[in-house]
Amino acid sequence: LEISIAHKPQDEMKTLIDGFNAMVENLKKHQQDLADMSKKVAWAEMARRVAHEVKNPLTPIQLSVEHLLRVYHDKKEDFDKALKESTSYIIKEVENLRKIAGEFLATSKETSLQIESFDLKELMQDTIAPYKKTLSERIKFKEKYEGRDFHFMGDKGRIKIVLRNVLTNAIEAIRDQGEIEIKASKGKAGITFEIKDTGIGMEKEMLNRIFDPDFSTKDVGTGLGLPIAKKIIEDHGGSIKASSEENKGTKISIKLPQQE
């Protein structure tokens, strides 16, 4: 609200104008208060979600330890077998905890980019490879790269996080059989790439909020994958947007400017 009415001291409408300007100042203050409150509510909701997700892995960890203690004291079961099974569960859940903590920190902490030169095409192919190997029976991956030189100046590790988060969302959107198409091209202005899936898609209202840290469509997980991707891309001076149609799929488009 950048509006007010100028007046001269002798103006007969001085009282009215002063009243109007005071009202505008009050509205500006209330507007800022509402914005601050909205941020607090968003972070409170995110903290609640993270706390809930942290609790989920802790339960099987606790149960695994209790099982180990019981087997050790009873001596009726094979302790080595129980140890192997329990440690496997614990390691898996600890990894989940590490991922949750990392996602939360990525949205709440300002970090400087570690700029280096790397081949973005090679990074994309390396990131996609494990998914292609393990999901080939139900998901077909198509890759198309336009251009030869995909060298880019940026934070390689964080760009990999973007690719992994977007790919994970695409995979989770495909309930059964489906296809994920990856396209990339490089021009003078930088690199553009798209990841498109044939998953369940989403309605417009949901689409408008998928990059908000206080919004999630997932029953499990923090739902911070896309907000983190958006933050990383914007830290590189780029842009990310989504388009989707229910029951037809979603496309994430990313533009990265060439860094000097």
N, C-alpha and C positions, 0 to 999 in steps of 0.2 A: 504494500500500500504506500505508494509514493505520490501522495496528492495532498494539497492544501490550498487555501485561498489567501492571496496577498492582500494587504490593506494598508492604508495610511492612518496615522493616529487620529486625524480629524474625521475619519470616515464614520458616518452615522450608524453603519451596520457593524461596527467594531465588535460589539458584544456577541452578535450572532456569528460573526466570522471566527472569533476566538473560540466560541463554543464548538463550532464545526471542526476547527483544527485540533482542539483537545480531544474530540470524539475520534478523529482519525488516528491520533497518537495512541489512544486507548485500544483501538481496534488492532493497530500494529503490534502492541504489546501482547494482546490476547492471542493474536495469530502466532507470534513467536512462542508463547507459552504452550499453545496447542501442538506446535511442531515439536517442541522439546518433549512434551508428554508422549507424543506419538512415538518418538525415538526410544523413550524409556520403556514403553509398552512393548515395542518390537524386540528390544534386547531382553526384556523380562521373559517374553515368550520363547526366544531362542535359548535362553539359559534353562528354562523349564524343559524344553525339548532335549537339550544336551544332557541334563541331569537324568532324564528318563532313559536316554540311550546308554548312558554310562552304567546305569543300574542293570540293564539287560545283560551285558557280558559278565557282570560281577556275580550274578546268580549261579550260572554254570561253573564258574571258577570256584565259588564256595562249595557247591555240591561235589565237585571233583575232589577237592581237598578233603572234605568230610568222608567221601567214599574211600579215599586212600588210607586215611586214619583208621577207618572201620576195618578194612581188609588187613591192615598191618597188625592190629590188635587181635582180631579174630583168628587169623592164620588159617582160615578155612578155604580161602580162595588163593589163586595164583597172584602173588603180589607183583611180580615182574610184569605180568600181563595188565594188571590194573594200573600199574605205574605208567606203562606205555600209553594206554588209552587216556588216562587222566591228563598226563602231560601234553598229549596231542590236543585235547580240548582246551586246556589252559593256554597253550601257545596261540591257538586260533583266536580265543577271546581277548587275549592281551593285544594281539594285532588289531582287533576291532576297536579296542580302547584307544590304541595309538592313532588310528585313523580318525576317530571321533575328536580326539584332542587336537589333532592337526587341522581338521576342518574348522573347528571353533577358533583356533589361533589365527588361521588364514583370513578370517573375516573380521577379527577384532584387533589385529596388530598391523601397524604400518611397517612394511619391510622394504628395504632398498633392493632394486633389481640387480642381479649379478649378470651384467651384460657380457656376452661373448658371441662370436660368429659360429653359426652351426647350420647344418642342412636341414631345413624344416621338412622336406619331403622324406628324408631318411628317418627323422624323428617320428613322423606320422606312421611310416611303415613299421618301425620298431614297436610303436605303441599298439598298433592294430594286430600285429603278428600273434601274440598269445591268445587273443579273442578268436582269431580265425582258426587257430589250432584246436581250441577246446569247444567251439560252438558251431563248427562247420556242418554238423548234422541238421541243425535247425535254422541257422542264419547264414544267408549268402552275403559275403562282403564283396562289393565292387569298388575299385579304386580307379580314379582318372586324374592324371596330372598333366596340366598344360604348361609347357615350358621346360627348359632344361636346368637352369640355375635357380635353386631354391634356397640359396644361402641367405641367412637372416641374422641381424644383430638384435639379440634380445636375451632374456633369461630362459635358458633351455629347460631347466628343471621345472619352472613354473608354467611354461607353455605345455610341457608334458602333462602337468596336472590338469590343464584345461582340456586337452585332448582326451585324457582318461575319464574325466568327469562327464564330458559330453557323450562319449562312447558308452559309458555305463548307463546313462539315462536312456540312450537309444536302445540298448540291449534290453533293459528292464521294461521298456514300452512294448516290446514284442512278446506277446503271450505264448505263442506257439512257433509256427514257421514264419519266416519273414526275411527281409533284406535290408541291409545298411549300405548306403552309397556314400562314398567319400570323394569329393572333388576338390582340387586345388589348382590355382593359377597364380602366376607372378607377373606383375607389370611394373612400370616405373614408380608408381606410388607405393607399392608394397605387395603383400600377399593376401589373397582372398581364398578362403576354403569353406566348404559346406559339408555337414554331416546330416544325412537324411535317412530316416527310418520308415518302415511300413507298419509301425505299431498302432496303438489304440488312439493316438492323437489326443487333442484336448479342446475344450470349448473356449470361446474368446475370453471370457472372464478369467479363467484359469491361466490362459496364455499371457495375459497382461501382467500377471504377478509372479511368473516363474523365476524371475531374477531377484525377487525380494527376499532378504534373509529371514523375514518373519513369516514366510509362507512355504508350505510343503504339501505335496500331493501324495507323499509316501506314508505307508503304514509302518515301515521300519526305516532306520537310518535317519540322519539329521536333516536331509533335504537341502543341504548347503552346497551341493555340487555346482549348480548353475550360478548361484550368487558369487561363489568363489571364482568361477570361470570369468564372470563379468568383471569382477574387481581386477583380476590379473590382466585381462585384455585391455581394460581402460588404463591400467598402470603403464601399459606399453603404448598408450595413445591411440589404441584401436577401438573398434566397436563390435558389438555382438547383438544379434537379434534373432527372434524365432518366429516361425510361421507354422501353423498347424491346422489340421482338419480332423474332426472326430472320425474315428474308425479308418482313417487313411494314412495317418502318420504325421511326423513332425520334422521340420528342417531347421537346423541351427546354422546361421551364416556368420562368419567371422572375417573381419578385415583388420590386417595388421600393417601399419605404415612402416616403410623401411627406416630403420634407425640410422642416425649419422654415426 
